[in-house]
Amino acid sequence: MGPHYLSDFFQPKSVAIIGASERADSVGCHLLNNLRSAGYRGRVYPVNDKHATINGRPVYAAIGDIDETIDLVVIATPAQTIPSLLKQCADQGIRSVVICSSFQRPGIDAEALQQQLLALVRQTGMRIMGPNCYGLARPANYFNLTYGYDEIKNGGLALLSQSGAVCSAIIDWARSQDIGFSTVVSIGDAEDIDFGEVLDFLSIDSRTRSIVMYVESVHNARRFLSGLKAAASLKPIVLIKAGRYQSSAQAVMSHTGRTVGSGDVFDAAIARAGVVRVNSIAQLFSAARILAHNYSLVDSRLAIITNAGGPGVMCADQAEEAGIQIAELSAFTVARLKQSLPETCRLDNPLNLQGDASAEHFRMALQACLADTKVDGVLNIVTPQALTEPTQIAAAVIDEAAISSKPVLASWTGGEKVQPGRALFACSKVAHFNTPEAAVDAFSFLAQYRRNQILLKQIPLPSAQQPEPDIDSVYRIIDEAQRQGRQQLSVYESKQILAAFHIPVNQTAVTKTIGEALQVSGQFQFPLALKIDIPEVRHKTDIGGVRLNVNNVQELAVQYAELSALLATRYPHLEQIKINLESMVQSASARELMVGMVTDPVFGPAVSLGMGGTLVEILQDKVVALPPLNQYMIEQMIAGSKAGRYLCRFRHLPAANSQALVEVLLNLSTLVSEIPEVIELEMNPLIVDEGGAVAVDAQIRIQAQKQPRSYSHMAIHPYPLELTWHYQLANGVRICIRPIRPEDAVLEQDFVKRLSERSRYFRFMQSIQELTPEMVVRFTQIDYDREMAFVVVTEDDRMPNELGVGRYMINPDAYSAEFAIVVSDDCQGFGIGVKIMSALIDAARTKGLRQLEGEVLTVNKAMLSLAKKLGFRIQPIEDDYAVVRVIKDL
């Protein structure tokens, strides 16, 4: 891979500042001064047609007057000048521009300016950061192109912010905490370059060890999550989200839509991306600090060791609120502590070693806790008391932490007396925090990070036990409703769609007269339920539109007549009355749940689970997840809701069949993935007992889709199972070509090790012996929306073997992709390369790409022969005789 396409923004050799000035209160002045103060070693070209010099240095009247190559241009002039200046940049072949100016000014047509900007981007390939951009910085490169007052310390943390003011505040706060940055980026209004693209750069940036983000809004959910997932698979990301999305223009008809807010969907989205969300700047850096230590966490059971009772109790309270379990020490650990500690010590958790605790007491307590299999992490708290030795205790804690794989945290609470101890922690494996509460929060972020990293690696695959849905019958219902101009489906239609996806529903029949009802009732077993079925009546029980426990035909006739009279009185405009007959679900152990989906205006469909019934608004129980889902993710949803506890055995009720609920949610995930026309769905109640689950009421709302079924309605692209092929080679070996998965990491590592040195050089164009852990993650945890990788494996379940791999990654132009391919040395000549390339070409065409391209060593005759065979044209590369470019128009 060559330099990242955003490299000119972060490590330019030359910068032009349009609007450079010596006026102290101007953006152009600050940009110029900060660049020089940072010690930037590249060329700087001030541009301003109103000045001949600035501070004694020559100034250019226009960008076209500069004869040298310009890597990066920053514009700090009024908004109305931007289109003309961008055109001048384009004429000079400049491809990277930062716009500090804001379009949101009185008298400015911001929308027209935005359209002109985007049109120029499409026409020229220019990339623009901003407008309303605070700037960017790379301290290690002595590069500070921001207009703030702050000196930016060098470090391993990247800051990516949508707000310049927040960016400046975080930089100022970080200086007081001695925190440095690898990169600072303010993307402003992100009309062109957005979060996803900057994250893509930071994910492969060797100077960045962890990333903190401030987010206000998301323009492109797919690209945002794609960038988050790519970066979070390699390094920790902590995020603050401010504000709310604009509410959808669609009317919310169901309880699901009212109880699930866009904030819940955002949380579900970033959890799925492996990211930690916090609520304040202090929490942001607490999380970043602990995640940067690369701690490994098995579970979230915390032991607390302190020299004072009060802080320990407060920590225990904080842990409860944060969802952290206070570890229960094993009997062996308690016995060990009794032998080694004074009798005055309290040996439950929190461990109170008392105010006269020595460094040796802390050492022995920490050793015992770290050795306990019931403890996942230890927090040490010291307050400055008369007999306390904060510095010596800190040294003892650091010694023990150095030889343990478990997280060891510290909070030396106080001021001058504990400062030397804090200084020791700064250069150790121990994450230190000024207050015990901050330390507990940090541990909770570590636990959250562990859970979200597991979610990140989940790629839902259809289960062999999951029956195929009847999609044709679903579209017959949807097509008929759309022909009639309806968005809201009837309860009967909604249940038919659920049944088509194998979600159990109770028997239901639509009737329009008493006669029909009496006739149909013969197909049911009493008792029955009668329910009105009118789209404009959302809450049938509120108007008395439900009759339960109808035991015979006489009661049926009476209740039906009453409901008909009710409808005729309250809704005289109705041309036709519809009343559903439904079988009664009778269960003494029934739990009423609400399961549904809403369409978020940014992230698309989101599945929700919570307590159901008529009290749903009061209970406010909801857990949200983005589809596609698998068993693990659904089990996490259930465990995180009150509904999950409701399913357990308690008092006289047996445990409900939680696997039946899992199956409902799996099938619902498939439904919302495969049927983009469904924009809102609710099953309330979904009744679950020990026998199974059944939806006794259902609402579905639909909307016509402009695009064909391509999963474009979803923020996360499902695993493309349809791109799987099975073949038999000439030697009789059966192979499978399929998209790569995270669990292929071991196969991929072993495959590269088995390649000959020559084959590895042909593939990577450099000498490597094996893939680094970062490369393995990068190659196997891919985003199927922006890249594709096919592996060829033998169909031997006992010992699968990788025979070849090919991949493409979509270029920034969004219409071409770069590919790479390699086949195992002992499998060449069997046509595997042709099959991989054919799979890549077909997938790229289906994606709408127009070109595949790759670079091939001129000595790689086999690859060049394969390229010619498949219709690639070969193009020399200027000044590089060792490599040629192969290109295929799709």
Residue pairs with C-beta under 8 A, 6 or more apart in sequence:
4 200
4 201
4 204
5 127
5 811
5 812
6 96
6 127
6 193
6 197
6 198
6 200
6 201
7 201
8 71
8 72
8 95
8 96
9 72
9 96
9 98
9 127
9 129
9 136
9 193
10 136
10 138
10 141
10 143
10 183
10 201
10 205
11 138
11 141
11 143
12 42
12 71
12 72
12 96
12 143
13 42
13 43
13 71
14 42
14 43
14 44
14 45
14 68
14 69
14 70
14 71
14 72
15 35
15 40
15 42
15 43
15 44
15 45
15 70
15 71
15 72
15 73
15 74
15 145
16 44
16 45
16 46
16 47
16 60
16 63
16 66
16 70
16 72
16 73
16 74
17 28
17 31
17 32
17 35
17 44
17 45
17 46
17 47
17 73
17 74
17 76
18 28
18 47
18 48
18 63
18 73
18 74
18 75
18 76
18 77
18 85
19 26
19 27
19 28
19 47
19 48
19 75
19 76
19 77
20 28
20 29
20 31
20 32
20 46
20 47
20 48
20 51
20 54
20 59
20 76
21 28
21 29
21 32
21 48
21 51
21 54
22 29
22 51
22 54
22 55
23 29
26 76
27 76
27 100
27 147
28 48
28 76
28 77
30 146
30 147
30 148
30 149
31 74
31 76
31 100
31 135
31 145
31 146
31 147
32 44
32 46
32 54
34 144
34 145
34 146
34 147
34 148
35 44
35 143
35 144
35 145
36 44
37 144
37 151
38 137
38 139
38 142
38 143
38 144
38 151
38 152
39 142
40 141
40 142
40 143
40 144
41 141
41 142
42 71
42 143
43 68
45 60
45 66
45 68
45 70
46 54
46 57
46 58
46 59
46 60
47 59
47 60
47 61
47 62
47 63
47 66
48 54
48 59
48 60
48 61
49 61
49 62
51 59
52 58
52 59
53 59
60 66
62 88
63 70
63 73
63 85
63 88
63 89
63 92
63 94
64 88
64 91
64 92
66 92
70 92
70 94
71 96
72 96
72 97
72 98
72 145
73 89
73 94
73 96
73 97
73 98
74 97
74 98
74 99
74 100
74 135
74 145
75 82
75 85
75 86
75 97
75 98
75 99
75 100
75 101
76 100
76 101
76 147
77 85
77 101
78 101
79 101
79 102
79 103
79 105
79 108
79 110
79 113
79 131
80 108
80 113
82 99
82 101
82 103
82 113
82 117
82 131
83 113
83 116
83 117
83 120
86 97
86 116
86 117
86 120
86 126
86 128
87 120
89 97
89 126
90 120
90 123
90 124
90 126
94 126
95 124
95 125
95 126
95 127
96 126
96 127
97 126
97 127
97 128
97 129
98 128
98 129
98 130
98 133
98 135
98 136
98 145
99 117
99 128
99 129
99 130
99 131
99 132
99 133
99 188
100 130
100 131
100 132
100 133
100 134
100 135
100 147
100 188
101 130
101 131
101 132
102 131
102 132
103 110
103 113
103 114
103 131
103 132
103 189
104 110
104 132
113 131
114 191
117 128
117 131
117 191
117 192
118 191
118 192
120 126
121 127
121 128
121 192
125 813
127 192
127 193
127 812
128 191
128 192
128 193
129 136
129 185
129 187
129 188
129 192
129 193
130 187
130 188
130 189
130 190
130 191
131 188
131 189
131 191
132 164
132 188
132 189
133 164
133 186
133 187
133 188
133 189
134 146
134 147
134 148
134 161
134 163
134 164
134 165
134 167
134 168
134 186
134 188
135 144
135 145
135 146
135 147
135 148
135 164
135 184
135 186
136 145
136 146
136 183
136 184
136 185
136 186
137 143
137 144
137 145
137 146
137 152
137 181
137 183
137 184
138 182
138 183
138 207
139 152
139 153
139 154
139 155
139 180
139 181
139 182
140 154
140 182
140 207
144 151
144 152
146 152
146 167
146 168
146 184
146 186
148 164
148 167
148 168
148 171
149 168
150 168
150 171
150 172
150 175
151 175
152 171
152 180
152 181
152 184
153 174
153 175
153 178
153 179
153 180
153 181
154 180
154 181
154 182
155 179
155 180
155 181
155 182
156 180
156 182
156 207
156 208
156 209
156 210
156 292
157 174
157 179
157 180
157 181
157 182
157 208
157 209
157 210
157 211
157 212
157 288
157 292
158 181
158 182
158 183
158 184
158 185
158 202
158 205
158 208
158 210
158 211
158 212
159 167
159 170
159 171
159 181
159 183
159 184
159 185
159 211
159 212
159 213
160 183
160 185
160 187
160 195
160 198
160 199
160 202
160 211
160 212
160 213
160 214
161 167
161 170
161 184
161 185
161 186
161 187
161 213
161 214
162 186
162 187
162 188
162 190
162 195
162 214
162 215
162 216
162 217
163 186
163 214
163 216
163 242
164 186
164 188
166 214
166 242
167 184
167 186
167 214
169 281
170 212
170 214
170 281
170 284
171 181
171 184
173 281
173 285
174 180
174 181
174 285
177 285
178 426
179 285
179 288
179 289
182 205
182 207
182 208
182 209
183 202
183 205
183 207
183 208
185 198
187 193
187 194
187 195
187 198
190 219
194 219
194 220
194 223
194 224
195 213
195 215
195 218
195 223
195 224
195 227
195 228
196 220
196 223
196 224
196 225
196 226
196 227
196 228
197 223
197 227
197 812
198 227
199 211
199 227
199 228
199 230
199 231
199 237
200 227
200 230
200 231
202 208
202 211
202 231
202 235
203 227
203 230
203 231
203 233
203 234
203 235
204 234
204 778
208 235
209 235
209 292
210 235
210 236
210 237
210 238
210 288
210 291
210 292
211 231
211 235
211 236
211 237
211 238
212 237
212 238
212 239
212 240
212 284
212 285
212 288
213 237
213 238
213 239
213 240
214 239
214 240
214 242
215 239
215 240
215 241
215 242
216 241
216 242
216 243
217 243
217 245
217 602
218 224
218 245
218 266
218 602
218 603
221 269
221 602
221 603
221 604
221 715
222 715
222 717
222 785
223 786
225 269
225 272
225 273
225 603
225 715
225 716
226 783
226 785
226 786
228 237
228 270
228 273
228 274
228 275
229 273
229 274
229 456
229 781
229 783
230 778
230 783
231 237
232 273
232 274
232 275
232 452
232 453
232 456
233 274
233 456
233 457
233 777
233 778
233 781
234 774
234 777
234 778
236 276
236 288
236 291
236 292
236 449
237 273
237 274
237 275
237 276
238 275
238 276
238 277
238 278
238 284
238 287
238 288
238 291
238 445
239 270
239 275
239 276
239 277
239 278
240 277
240 278
240 279
240 280
240 281
240 284
241 263
241 266
241 270
241 277
244 261
244 262
244 263
245 262
245 266
245 600
245 601
245 602
246 601
247 262
247 601
248 599
248 600
248 601
249 601
250 599
250 679
250 680
250 703
252 258
252 598
252 680
253 488
253 538
253 680
253 699
253 701
254 538
254 596
254 598
254 680
254 681
254 682
254 684
254 699
254 701
255 594
255 596
255 616
255 617
255 682
255 684
256 594
256 596
256 597
256 598
256 608
256 680
256 681
256 682
256 684
257 598
257 680
257 682
258 617
259 594
259 608
259 610
259 616
259 617
259 620
259 622
260 596
260 598
260 606
260 608
260 622
260 624
262 600
262 601
262 602
264 606
264 608
264 622
264 624
265 598
265 600
265 602
265 603
265 606
265 624
265 626
266 602
266 603
267 277
267 624
268 603
268 606
268 624
268 625
268 626
269 603
269 626
269 715
270 277
270 452
271 277
271 451
271 452
271 455
272 452
272 455
272 456
272 625
272 626
272 716
273 452
273 456
274 449
274 452
274 453
274 455
274 456
274 457
275 452
276 287
276 291
276 445
276 448
276 449
276 452
278 284
278 286
278 287
278 445
282 438
283 438
283 441
283 445
286 433
286 438
286 439
286 441
286 442
286 445
287 441
287 442
287 445
287 449
289 431
289 433
289 442
290 407
290 409
290 431
290 442
290 443
290 445
290 446
291 445
291 446
291 449
293 407
293 429
293 431
295 377
295 406
295 407
295 431
295 446
296 405
296 406
296 407
297 376
297 377
297 407
297 446
297 447
297 449
297 450
298 376
299 325
299 376
299 447
300 323
300 324
300 325
300 376
300 377
300 443
300 444
300 447
300 450
301 325
301 326
301 327
301 328
301 374
301 375
301 376
301 377
302 319
302 324
302 325
302 326
302 327
302 375
302 376
302 377
302 378
302 379
302 440
302 443
303 326
303 327
303 329
303 349
303 350
303 351
303 369
303 372
303 375
303 377
303 378
303 379
304 312
304 315
304 316
304 326
304 349
304 350
304 351
304 378
304 379
304 381
305 350
305 351
305 353
305 362
305 365
305 366
305 369
305 378
305 379
305 380
305 381
306 312
306 315
306 350
306 351
306 352
306 353
306 380
306 381
306 382
306 383
306 436
307 352
307 353
307 354
307 355
307 357
307 362
307 381
307 382
307 383
307 385
307 388
308 352
308 355
308 381
308 383
308 385
309 346
309 350
309 352
311 381
311 383
311 411
311 413
311 436
312 350
312 351
312 352
312 381
312 436
313 350
314 436
314 437
315 350
315 379
315 381
315 436
315 437
315 439
315 440
316 326
316 350
318 436
318 437
318 440
318 441
319 325
319 326
319 440
319 443
319 444
320 326
322 440
322 441
322 443
322 444
323 444
323 447
324 440
324 443
324 444
324 447
326 349
326 350
327 349
327 369
327 372
327 374
327 375
327 376
328 349
328 374
329 337
329 347
329 348
329 349
329 369
329 372
329 374
329 375
330 372
330 373
330 374
332 372
333 368
333 369
333 371
333 372
333 374
333 375
334 347
336 368
337 345
337 347
337 351
337 364
337 365
337 368
338 347
340 364
340 368
341 347
341 353
341 361
341 364
341 365
342 354
342 361
344 354
345 351
345 352
345 353
345 354
345 357
345 361
346 352
351 365
351 369
353 361
353 362
353 365
355 385
355 386
355 387
355 388
356 385
356 387
356 388
357 388
357 393
358 389
358 392
358 393
359 389
359 392
359 393
359 395
359 396
360 396
362 380
362 382
362 393
362 396
362 397
363 396
363 397
363 399
363 400
366 378
366 380
366 396
366 397
366 400
366 401
366 408
367 400
369 375
369 378
370 378
370 400
370 404
370 406
370 408
375 406
376 406
376 407
377 406
377 407
377 408
377 409
377 443
377 446
378 406
378 407
378 408
378 409
379 409
379 410
379 411
379 436
379 439
379 440
379 443
380 393
380 397
380 408
380 409
380 410
380 411
381 410
381 411
381 413
381 436
381 439
382 388
382 390
382 393
382 394
382 410
382 411
382 412
382 413
382 418
382 421
383 413
383 414
384 390
384 414
384 415
384 417
384 418
390 412
390 414
390 417
390 418
390 420
390 421
391 420
391 421
391 424
393 421
394 410
394 412
394 420
394 421
394 422
394 424
394 425
395 424
397 408
397 410
397 430
398 424
398 425
398 428
398 429
398 430
400 408
401 408
401 428
401 429
401 430
402 428
402 429
407 431
407 443
407 446
408 429
408 430
408 431
409 430
409 431
409 432
409 433
409 439
409 442
409 443
410 425
410 430
410 431
410 432
410 433
410 439
411 432
411 433
411 434
411 435
411 436
411 438
411 439
412 418
412 421
412 422
412 425
412 432
413 434
413 435
413 436
422 432
425 431
425 432
426 432
431 439
431 442
433 439
433 442
451 636
454 632
455 633
455 636
456 781
457 742
457 781
458 630
458 632
458 633
459 630
459 719
459 741
459 742
460 628
460 629
460 630
460 633
460 669
460 718
460 719
461 630
461 719
461 721
461 741
462 670
462 721
463 631
463 666
466 502
466 666
466 667
466 670
467 502
469 500
469 501
469 502
469 667
469 670
469 671
469 674
470 500
470 501
471 500
471 674
471 675
473 496
473 500
474 497
474 500
474 501
474 675
477 489
477 493
477 496
477 497
478 675
478 677
478 702
481 487
481 489
481 493
481 702
482 702
482 704
486 535
487 701
487 702
487 703
488 535
488 699
488 700
488 701
489 497
489 535
489 699
489 700
489 701
489 702
490 510
490 533
490 535
490 578
491 508
491 531
491 533
491 580
491 697
491 698
491 699
492 508
492 509
492 510
492 533
492 580
493 700
494 681
494 698
494 699
494 700
495 505
495 506
495 508
495 695
495 698
497 671
497 675
497 678
497 700
498 505
498 671
498 683
498 695
498 698
499 505
501 667
501 668
501 670
501 671
502 663
502 667
503 664
503 667
503 668
503 671
503 683
503 695
504 660
504 664
504 692
504 693
504 694
504 695
505 694
505 695
505 696
505 698
506 582
506 583
506 584
506 585
506 694
506 695
506 696
507 523
507 524
507 582
507 583
508 580
508 581
508 582
508 583
509 520
509 523
509 524
509 580
509 581
509 582
510 533
510 578
510 579
510 580
511 517
511 520
511 560
511 578
511 579
511 580
511 581
512 576
512 577
512 578
512 579
514 557
514 560
514 561
514 564
517 530
517 556
517 557
517 560
517 579
517 581
518 553
518 556
518 557
520 581
521 528
521 553
521 556
521 581
524 581
524 583
525 583
526 550
526 551
526 552
527 548
527 549
527 550
527 551
527 584
527 586
528 550
528 556
528 581
528 582
528 583
528 584
529 546
529 547
529 548
529 549
529 550
529 581
529 582
529 583
529 584
529 696
530 546
530 547
530 550
530 556
530 559
530 560
530 563
530 579
530 580
530 581
530 582
531 540
531 545
531 546
531 547
531 579
531 580
531 582
531 697
532 540
532 545
532 546
532 563
532 566
532 567
532 577
532 578
532 579
532 580
533 578
533 579
533 580
534 567
534 571
534 574
534 578
536 571
537 543
537 545
537 571
538 699
540 546
541 614
543 566
543 570
544 566
545 563
545 566
545 567
547 559
547 562
547 563
548 584
549 584
550 556
550 559
560 579
563 579
564 577
564 579
567 574
567 577
567 579
568 574
568 577
582 696
585 687
585 694
585 696
587 687
587 689
587 691
589 653
589 654
589 656
589 689
589 690
590 687
590 688
590 689
591 643
591 646
591 647
591 656
591 687
591 688
591 689
592 611
592 612
592 613
592 684
592 685
592 686
592 687
593 609
593 610
593 611
593 612
593 643
593 646
593 661
593 684
593 685
593 686
593 687
593 688
594 608
594 609
594 610
594 611
594 612
594 613
594 616
594 682
594 683
594 684
594 685
594 686
595 607
595 608
595 609
595 612
595 661
595 664
595 665
595 668
595 682
595 683
595 684
595 686
595 695
596 607
596 608
596 680
596 681
596 682
596 683
596 684
597 605
597 606
597 607
597 608
597 627
597 668
597 672
597 678
597 680
597 681
598 605
598 606
598 608
598 680
599 605
599 606
599 679
599 680
599 713
600 606
602 715
603 626
603 715
604 626
604 713
604 714
604 715
605 626
605 627
605 672
605 673
605 678
605 679
605 713
605 714
606 624
606 625
606 626
606 627
607 624
607 625
607 626
607 627
607 629
607 637
607 665
607 668
607 669
607 672
608 622
608 623
608 624
608 625
609 622
609 623
609 637
609 638
609 641
609 643
609 665
610 616
610 619
610 620
610 621
610 622
610 623
610 641
610 642
610 643
611 619
611 621
611 641
611 642
611 643
611 646
612 683
612 684
612 685
612 686
613 684
613 685
616 684
619 642
621 641
621 642
621 643
622 641
623 637
623 638
623 640
623 641
623 643
625 633
625 634
625 636
625 637
626 714
626 715
626 716
627 669
627 672
627 673
627 714
627 716
627 718
628 669
628 670
628 673
628 714
628 716
628 718
628 719
629 637
629 665
629 666
629 669
630 666
631 662
631 666
634 662
634 665
634 666
634 669
635 662
637 644
637 665
638 644
638 647
638 658
638 661
638 662
644 658
646 656
647 655
647 656
647 658
647 661
647 688
648 655
648 656
649 655
654 690
655 690
656 688
656 689
656 690
657 688
657 689
657 690
657 691
657 692
657 693
658 688
660 688
660 692
660 693
661 686
661 688
661 693
663 693
664 683
664 686
664 693
664 695
668 681
671 678
671 681
672 678
672 681
673 711
673 714
673 718
674 709
676 705
676 707
676 709
676 711
676 712
676 713
677 702
677 703
677 704
677 705
678 700
678 701
678 702
679 701
679 702
679 703
680 699
680 700
680 701
681 698
681 699
681 700
681 701
682 698
682 699
682 700
683 695
683 697
683 698
684 697
684 699
685 695
685 696
685 697
686 693
686 694
686 695
686 696
687 693
687 694
687 695
687 696
705 713
707 713
711 717
711 718
717 783
717 784
717 785
718 784
719 739
719 741
719 784
720 739
720 784
720 788
720 843
721 739
723 738
723 739
723 788
723 790
723 839
723 842
723 843
724 736
724 737
724 738
724 739
725 736
725 737
725 738
725 835
725 839
726 734
726 735
726 736
726 737
726 795
727 734
727 735
727 736
727 737
727 835
728 734
728 735
729 735
729 830
729 831
729 832
730 830
730 831
731 830
733 794
734 794
734 795
735 792
735 793
735 794
735 795
735 803
735 832
736 792
736 793
736 794
736 795
737 790
737 791
737 792
737 835
737 836
737 839
738 790
738 791
738 793
739 784
739 788
739 789
739 790
739 791
740 748
740 779
740 780
740 782
740 789
740 790
740 791
740 805
740 807
741 780
742 780
742 781
743 780
744 780
744 791
744 802
745 776
745 777
745 780
747 791
747 793
747 800
747 801
747 802
748 771
748 776
748 779
748 780
748 791
748 802
748 805
749 770
749 771
749 776
750 802
751 802
751 805
751 824
752 760
752 768
752 770
752 771
753 769
753 770
754 824
754 825
755 763
755 822
755 824
755 825
756 825
757 767
759 822
759 824
759 825
760 767
760 768
760 769
761 767
761 857
762 822
762 857
762 860
762 863
763 820
763 821
763 822
765 855
765 857
765 883
771 779
779 789
779 807
780 789
782 788
782 789
782 807
786 809
786 810
787 807
787 808
787 809
787 810
787 817
788 807
788 808
788 840
788 843
788 844
788 847
789 805
789 806
789 807
790 805
790 806
790 807
790 836
790 839
790 840
790 843
791 802
791 804
791 805
792 802
792 803
792 804
792 805
792 823
792 832
792 835
792 836
793 800
793 801
793 802
793 803
794 800
794 801
794 803
802 824
803 823
803 824
803 827
803 832
804 821
804 822
804 823
804 824
804 827
804 832
804 833
804 836
805 821
805 822
805 836
806 819
806 820
806 821
806 822
806 836
806 837
806 839
806 840
807 819
807 820
807 821
807 840
808 817
808 818
808 819
808 820
808 840
808 843
808 844
808 852
809 817
809 818
810 816
810 817
810 847
810 849
811 817
811 818
815 848
815 849
815 850
815 851
816 849
816 850
816 851
816 852
816 853
817 844
817 849
817 851
817 852
817 853
818 852
818 853
818 854
819 837
819 840
819 852
819 853
819 854
820 854
821 833
821 836
821 837
821 840
821 854
821 863
823 832
823 833
823 836
828 862
833 862
833 863
833 866
834 866
834 869
834 870
837 866
837 870
838 870
840 852
841 852
841 870
841 888
841 890
844 852
844 890
845 890
849 890
850 889
850 890
851 887
851 888
851 889
851 890
852 872
852 887
852 888
852 890
853 885
853 886
853 887
853 888
854 867
854 885
854 886
855 877
855 883
855 884
855 885
855 886
856 863
856 864
856 867
856 883
856 884
856 885
856 886
857 863
857 882
857 883
858 864
858 881
858 882
858 883
858 884
859 882
864 874
864 884
864 886
867 874
867 886
867 888
868 874
870 888
871 888
872 886
872 887
872 888
873 886
873 887
873 888
874 884
874 885
874 886
875 884
875 885
875 886
875 887
876 884
876 885
877 883
877 884
877 885
